[in-house]
Amino acid sequence: NKIPKLINYNEIKGDLHIHTNWSDGRNTIKEMAEAAKQLNYDYIGISDHSQTRKIAKGLNKNELEKQIQEIKKIKGIKVLAGSEVDILGDGSLDFNDNLLKKLDYVIASIHSGFKQNVTKRILNAMENKNVSIIAHPTGRLIERRSECKLDFDEICRVARETNTLLEINAHQERLDLRDELIKRAIENKVKLIINTDSHTINDLKFMKLGIGQARRGWAAKKDIANTENWDKFL
């Protein structure tokens, strides 16, 4: 029953859930990269929305391929090319595997259809070898939308088997996962990642909220993937 040595506020090395003005963010890739460098991050990941998320100006195939090339031009900080890809109603992903393979990582997430079988959709996404992270797993929006019903232990089992990271979304509107589920994930030996889901450079500061959430869930440094330096993180 002893509380472990909890993650500290200065141990995060990067943020992999960042939106830009390519989709519904306000800042350019370069501006987000420069702001992250000011926070002494070693790396970041750009993960704009995929094509089905039209309300968020989701990128189509051609736009995403063009963005990948733009990301490669950024200097001064290591920048990974990712995408926040919607998990569709049937559990398939918004982009095909040939396109996903071109990315450094894939964040899979659900934004609609919460009355459908969310557990099954998440499990299907994690079975895709291109998926690295499940974003805001319960879908909650604080004071706007409750957590959806999940078989969280089954999600943890498959996350562990597929080496999929479960996200602690640090955005002030989400804080998803909540503390009890963070603790359960750790007990199930699932690796977590804290991301801000930033849409502006100012949103990057939400990392502090995510770290606080992780501490409430008894997370240690070793439980959080993006406390690792660049080489080990990759």
Secondary structure in CASP SS format (residue, H / E / C, confidence):
PFRMAT SS
TARGET T0000
AUTHOR 0000-0000-0000
METHOD secondary structure of the structure
MODEL  1
N C 1.00
K C 1.00
I C 1.00
P C 1.00
K C 1.00
L C 1.00
I C 1.00
N C 1.00
Y C 1.00
N C 1.00
E C 1.00
I C 1.00
K C 1.00
G E 1.00
D E 1.00
L E 1.00
H E 1.00
I E 1.00
H C 1.00
T C 1.00
N C 1.00
W C 1.00
S C 1.00
D C 1.00
G C 1.00
R C 1.00
N C 1.00
T C 1.00
I H 1.00
K H 1.00
E H 1.00
M H 1.00
A H 1.00
E H 1.00
A H 1.00
A H 1.00
K H 1.00
Q H 1.00
L C 1.00
N C 1.00
Y C 1.00
D C 1.00
Y E 1.00
I E 1.00
G E 1.00
I E 1.00
S C 1.00
D C 1.00
H E 1.00
S E 1.00
Q C 1.00
T C 1.00
R C 1.00
K H 1.00
I H 1.00
A H 1.00
K C 1.00
G C 1.00
L E 1.00
N C 1.00
K H 1.00
N H 1.00
E H 1.00
L H 1.00
E H 1.00
K H 1.00
Q H 1.00
I H 1.00
Q H 1.00
E H 1.00
I H 1.00
K C 1.00
K C 1.00
I C 1.00
K C 1.00
G C 1.00
I C 1.00
K E 1.00
V E 1.00
L E 1.00
A E 1.00
G C 1.00
S C 1.00
E E 1.00
V E 1.00
D E 1.00
I E 1.00
L C 1.00
G C 1.00
D C 1.00
G C 1.00
S C 1.00
L E 1.00
D C 1.00
F C 1.00
N C 1.00
D H 1.00
N H 1.00
L H 1.00
L H 1.00
K C 1.00
K C 1.00
L C 1.00
D C 1.00
Y C 1.00
V C 1.00
I E 1.00
A E 1.00
S E 1.00
I C 1.00
H C 1.00
S C 1.00
G C 1.00
F C 1.00
K C 1.00
Q C 1.00
N C 1.00
V H 1.00
T H 1.00
K H 1.00
R H 1.00
I H 1.00
L H 1.00
N H 1.00
A H 1.00
M H 1.00
E C 1.00
N C 1.00
K C 1.00
N C 1.00
V C 1.00
S C 1.00
I E 1.00
I E 1.00
A C 1.00
H C 1.00
P C 1.00
T C 1.00
G C 1.00
R C 1.00
L E 1.00
I C 1.00
E C 1.00
R C 1.00
R E 1.00
S C 1.00
E C 1.00
C C 1.00
K C 1.00
L C 1.00
D C 1.00
F H 1.00
D H 1.00
E H 1.00
I H 1.00
C H 1.00
R H 1.00
V H 1.00
A H 1.00
R H 1.00
E H 1.00
T H 1.00
N C 1.00
T C 1.00
L E 1.00
L E 1.00
E E 1.00
I E 1.00
N E 1.00
A C 1.00
H C 1.00
Q C 1.00
E C 1.00
R C 1.00
L C 1.00
D E 1.00
L C 1.00
R C 1.00
D H 1.00
E H 1.00
L H 1.00
I H 1.00
K H 1.00
R H 1.00
A H 1.00
I H 1.00
E H 1.00
N C 1.00
K C 1.00
V C 1.00
K C 1.00
L E 1.00
I E 1.00
I E 1.00
N E 1.00
T C 1.00
D C 1.00
S E 1.00
H C 1.00
T C 1.00
I H 1.00
N H 1.00
D H 1.00
L H 1.00
K H 1.00
F H 1.00
M H 1.00
K H 1.00
L H 1.00
G H 1.00
I H 1.00
G H 1.00
Q H 1.00
A H 1.00
R H 1.00
R H 1.00
G C 1.00
W C 1.00
A C 1.00
A C 1.00
K H 1.00
K H 1.00
D H 1.00
I E 1.00
A H 1.00
N H 1.00
T H 1.00
E C 1.00
N C 1.00
W H 1.00
D H 1.00
K H 1.00
F H 1.00
L C 1.00
END
